[in-house]
Amino acid sequence: MIKSLKYIVLPICLFVLANKSPAQEVKGFELSVNKDTILIGDHITLSVKYKFNPYLIPSFPEFKDTVVPGIELVRALPTDTVISQNIISEYVKKYIITSFDSGHYFIMFPIVVENPDNIDSPDTIMSNMVQFHVNTIPIDTLTYKMYDIKGQIRYPVTLKEILFWVLIILGAIIILSGGIILYIRWKNKQPLFGKPKPKVPPHIIAFKELSLLKTEKLWQQGKIKPYYTRITDIIRKYIEGRFSILAMEKTSDEILADIKKNRIDEIYSFDKLREMFYTSDLAKFAKYQPSPDENEESFKTAFEFVTSTQPKEEDKETQPATEEKIKEETDV
């Protein structure tokens, strides 16, 4: 009851004060609403009309969020004009308002006007009063039943909702897989794109290089050090490719130790291989001059080592013709 009285007493006081103002003699402002009854939260239009008077300059109210206590501003519409006989006859300013408290409301407010001939002394007039009632939603207390707040409802996930994430995951898998494949190819020194070339077996490479060394006749020309450098390099590369031992980065003693460790000496005579490496080291580093028989024996040892340790399942018909040629020459 007290809450409703403040909405009645305040407008009445304003109205009484307005009647005592000498500016009340100025006519032309009309305040109106398009409904006299609304429900809580409904919108209603408040209109302010001003009949054009060239001797007065009106200033329509600028509300922030509250028009009068209990009445809230939703939005202000642009000022409109009414034209009669090609001249402006009326200005109309509209406000969309609402209320969330039930009760009977009165609206009236002051309007500032200025005289073009005396701008420094503006006058204030009070608008007329409008009223409307705000009702609550009626509740049937006899049949009304209160319920607990329902929990969150989860709807089934649709294909459209998960399609984006499925595409993201598939894209990430493709990019990651491609990166891994490219890294493996780069690490194995294979072409990044396209089909890699077939890898030549290590024993085939060794046979070809031994055949080429045989035809060059280096030791016959007195090139002892280059001859033994070539022989040991061929065997080192073969051991590295065939048994995955980093022979190119190790000394002769380290290579021989790895051969025993990997039990390669059970396939071929360890003593012959050791003799070849020792003769090679003396020729390369101690200026030793091996005999022709030692030169031939070192070549024969290298050839027999490759022949004895090559993969057994390899088809002998795939061996190059040079292998048979070298074998014949070493048997002589």
C-alpha positions in Angstrom: 0.0 0.0 0.0 2.8 2.4 0.9 4.7 1.5 -2.3 1.7 2.4 -4.4 1.1 5.7 -2.6 4.5 7.1 -3.6 3.6 6.7 -7.3 0.4 8.7 -6.6 1.6 11.4 -4.2 4.7 12.4 -6.2 2.9 13.1 -9.5 0.1 15.0 -7.6 2.7 17.2 -6.0 4.4 17.9 -9.3 1.0 18.7 -10.8 0.2 21.2 -8.0 3.6 22.9 -8.5 3.0 23.1 -12.2 -0.3 24.9 -11.6 1.5 27.6 -9.6 4.1 28.2 -12.4 3.5 31.2 -14.6 4.8 29.3 -17.6 1.7 27.1 -17.5 0.0 29.6 -19.8 2.2 28.3 -22.6 0.2 25.8 -24.5 1.2 23.2 -27.2 2.5 20.1 -25.4 0.5 16.9 -25.1 1.6 13.7 -23.2 -0.2 10.4 -24.0 0.2 6.6 -23.8 -1.2 4.1 -26.2 -2.5 1.7 -23.5 -4.0 2.2 -20.1 -3.4 -1.3 -18.8 -0.5 -3.7 -19.4 1.0 -6.8 -17.8 4.4 -6.8 -16.0 7.2 -6.6 -18.6 5.0 -5.5 -21.5 6.0 -2.5 -23.6 3.9 0.7 -23.9 4.5 3.8 -26.0 4.8 7.2 -24.3 4.3 10.1 -26.8 5.1 13.8 -26.4 3.5 16.0 -29.1 4.5 19.7 -29.5 2.4 21.9 -31.8 4.9 24.1 -33.7 5.3 27.6 -32.3 8.0 29.7 -34.0 8.4 31.7 -30.8 9.4 28.6 -28.7 12.3 26.1 -29.0 11.4 22.9 -27.1 13.9 20.4 -25.6 12.4 17.0 -25.3 13.5 15.0 -22.2 16.5 12.7 -22.4 16.0 9.7 -20.1 18.8 7.4 -19.2 17.0 4.3 -17.8 14.2 5.6 -15.6 11.3 7.8 -16.6 9.6 8.0 -13.2 10.1 5.6 -10.2 8.9 2.2 -11.3 8.8 3.0 -15.0 11.9 2.0 -17.1 13.0 3.3 -20.5 13.5 0.6 -23.1 14.5 2.9 -25.9 13.8 6.4 -27.3 12.7 6.8 -30.9 13.9 9.6 -33.2 11.8 12.8 -33.2 9.2 12.7 -36.0 7.4 15.6 -37.6 3.9 16.2 -39.0 3.7 18.4 -42.1 0.6 20.3 -43.0 0.3 22.5 -46.1 4.1 22.1 -46.8 5.1 23.4 -43.3 5.9 21.6 -40.1 2.8 21.7 -37.8 3.8 19.3 -35.1 6.8 17.5 -33.5 6.3 14.0 -32.0 8.8 12.3 -29.7 8.1 8.7 -28.6 9.6 6.6 -25.9 9.1 2.8 -25.4 8.7 2.1 -21.7 7.9 -0.8 -19.4 7.5 -1.7 -15.8 8.3 -4.8 -13.6 6.3 -3.7 -10.6 2.5 -4.0 -10.5 0.5 -0.9 -9.5 -1.1 2.3 -10.8 1.4 4.8 -12.3 1.2 8.6 -13.2 3.6 10.2 -15.5 4.3 13.9 -15.9 7.6 15.8 -16.2 8.9 19.3 -16.9 9.8 20.4 -20.4 12.3 23.2 -21.1 11.5 25.8 -23.7 13.6 28.7 -25.0 12.5 32.0 -26.6 14.6 32.8 -29.6 14.6 36.5 -28.6 15.8 35.6 -25.1 17.9 32.4 -25.2 19.7 33.2 -21.9 16.4 32.9 -19.9 14.8 29.5 -20.7 11.5 28.7 -19.2 10.2 25.4 -17.9 6.6 24.1 -18.2 5.0 21.0 -16.8 3.4 18.5 -19.1 0.0 17.1 -18.6 -0.4 13.9 -16.5 -1.1 10.4 -18.0 -1.8 7.3 -16.1 -1.9 3.5 -16.6 -2.1 0.4 -14.6 0.4 -2.6 -14.5 -1.1 -5.9 -13.6 0.5 -9.1 -12.5 -0.1 -12.5 -14.2 -3.1 -14.0 -12.3 -2.4 -17.3 -10.5 -5.1 -19.8 -9.6 -4.2 -20.6 -6.1 -6.6 -23.5 -6.0 -5.1 -25.5 -8.9 -1.5 -24.1 -8.9 1.2 -26.6 -7.9 4.8 -25.7 -7.4 7.6 -27.8 -9.0 11.3 -28.0 -8.3 13.6 -26.5 -10.8 14.4 -29.0 -13.5 17.9 -30.1 -14.2 19.8 -29.3 -17.3 18.4 -31.0 -20.4 21.0 -32.5 -22.8 19.9 -32.9 -26.3 21.5 -35.5 -28.6 24.6 -34.2 -30.5 23.8 -33.8 -34.2 26.2 -34.7 -37.1 26.4 -31.0 -38.0 27.7 -30.1 -34.5 30.5 -32.8 -34.6 31.4 -32.5 -38.3 33.7 -29.5 -37.7 35.7 -31.3 -35.0 35.8 -34.5 -37.0 37.3 -32.6 -39.9 39.8 -30.9 -37.6 40.9 -34.2 -36.1 41.3 -35.9 -39.5 43.3 -32.9 -40.8 45.6 -33.0 -37.8 46.1 -36.8 -38.3 46.9 -36.3 -42.0 49.4 -33.5 -41.3 51.1 -35.4 -38.5 51.3 -38.6 -40.6 52.7 -36.7 -43.5 55.3 -35.0 -41.3 56.4 -38.4 -39.9 56.7 -40.0 -43.3 58.8 -37.0 -44.6 61.0 -37.1 -41.6 61.7 -40.9 -42.0 62.5 -40.4 -45.7 64.8 -37.4 -44.9 66.6 -39.4 -42.2 67.0 -42.4 -44.5 68.3 -40.0 -47.3 65.4 -40.9 -49.6 63.6 -38.4 -51.9 60.9 -36.6 -49.9 58.3 -36.9 -52.7 57.8 -39.6 -55.3 58.7 -43.3 -55.2 62.1 -44.0 -53.7 64.7 -45.7 -55.8 65.3 -49.4 -55.1 68.2 -49.8 -52.6 71.2 -51.7 -54.1 72.3 -54.5 -51.7 75.7 -53.8 -50.0 77.3 -56.9 -51.5 76.4 -55.9 -55.0 78.0 -52.5 -54.5 81.1 -54.2 -53.0 81.5 -56.6 -55.9 81.2 -53.7 -58.4 83.8 -51.6 -56.6 86.2 -54.6 -56.3 85.8 -55.3 -60.0 86.6 -51.7 -60.8 89.6 -51.8 -58.4 90.9 -54.9 -60.2 90.8 -53.3 -63.6 92.6 -50.2 -62.4 95.8 -52.2 -61.4 96.9 -49.6 -58.8 99.5 -51.7 -57.0 101.0 -52.8 -60.3 101.6 -49.0 -60.9 103.3 -48.6 -57.5 100.3 -46.9 -56.0 100.3 -49.0 -52.9 98.7 -46.6 -50.4 95.7 -45.7 -52.7 95.3 -49.4 -53.4 94.9 -50.4 -49.7 92.8 -47.3 -49.0 90.4 -48.5 -51.6 90.3 -52.1 -50.4 89.6 -51.1 -46.7 87.0 -48.5 -47.7 85.1 -51.0 -49.8 85.1 -53.5 -46.8 84.2 -50.8 -44.3 81.2 -49.6 -46.4 80.1 -53.2 -46.9 80.3 -54.0 -43.1 78.3 -50.8 -42.4 75.6 -51.6 -45.0 75.4 -55.3 -44.3 75.8 -55.5 -40.5 74.8 -51.9 -39.4 78.2 -51.3 -37.8 79.6 -47.7 -38.2 82.8 -49.0 -39.7 83.7 -45.8 -41.5 84.2 -44.0 -38.2 86.3 -46.7 -36.4 89.8 -47.9 -36.4 90.8 -51.3 -37.7 91.0 -52.7 -34.1 87.6 -51.4 -33.3 86.1 -53.0 -36.4 87.7 -56.3 -35.6 86.3 -56.1 -32.1 82.8 -55.5 -33.4 83.2 -58.4 -35.8 83.9 -60.7 -32.9 81.1 -59.1 -30.8 78.6 -59.7 -33.6 80.0 -63.3 -34.2 80.8 -62.5 -37.8 84.1 -64.3 -37.3 82.1 -67.6 -37.3 81.2 -67.0 -40.9 84.6 -66.1 -42.3 88.2 -66.6 -41.1 88.9 -63.9 -38.5 92.7 -64.3 -39.0 92.6 -63.6 -42.7 90.5 -60.5 -42.2 92.8 -59.3 -39.4 95.9 -59.9 -41.6 94.3 -57.8 -44.4 93.6 -54.8 -42.1 97.0 -54.9 -40.5 98.8 -55.1 -43.9 96.6 -52.2 -45.0 97.5 -50.0 -41.9 101.2 -50.7 -42.4 101.0 -49.7 -46.1 99.0 -46.5 -45.4 100.6 -45.2 -42.3 104.1 -46.9 -42.0 105.2 -46.7 -45.6 105.3 -50.5 -45.7 105.8 -52.0 -49.2 103.9 -55.3 -49.3 104.9 -58.0 -51.8 102.9 -58.8 -54.9 101.6 -62.0 -53.2 100.4 -59.9 -50.2 98.7 -57.5 -52.5 96.9 -60.3 -54.3 96.1 -62.0 -51.0 94.5 -58.8 -49.5 92.2 -58.5 -52.6 91.3 -62.2 -52.4 90.5 -61.9 -48.7 88.2 -58.9 -49.3 86.4 -60.7 -52.1 86.0 -63.9 -50.0 84.7 -62.0 -47.0 81.9 -60.4 -49.1 81.1 -63.7 -50.8 80.9 -65.6 -47.5 78.8 -63.0 -45.6 76.3 -61.9 -48.2 72.7 -62.8 -47.6 72.2 -66.6 -48.3 68.6 -66.2 -49.6 69.9 -63.9 -52.4 69.3 -65.4 -55.8 72.7 -66.1 -57.3 71.4 -65.4 -60.8 70.9 -61.7 -59.8 74.7 -61.4 -59.1 76.4 -59.2 -61.7 78.5 -60.9 -64.3 81.5 -59.1 -62.8 81.3 -61.3 -59.7 82.2 -64.4 -61.7 84.9 -62.6 -63.5 86.5 -61.4 -60.3 86.3 -64.9 -58.8 88.0 -66.4 -61.8 90.8 -63.8 -61.6 91.3 -64.4 -57.9 91.5 -68.2 -58.4 94.3 -67.8 -60.9 
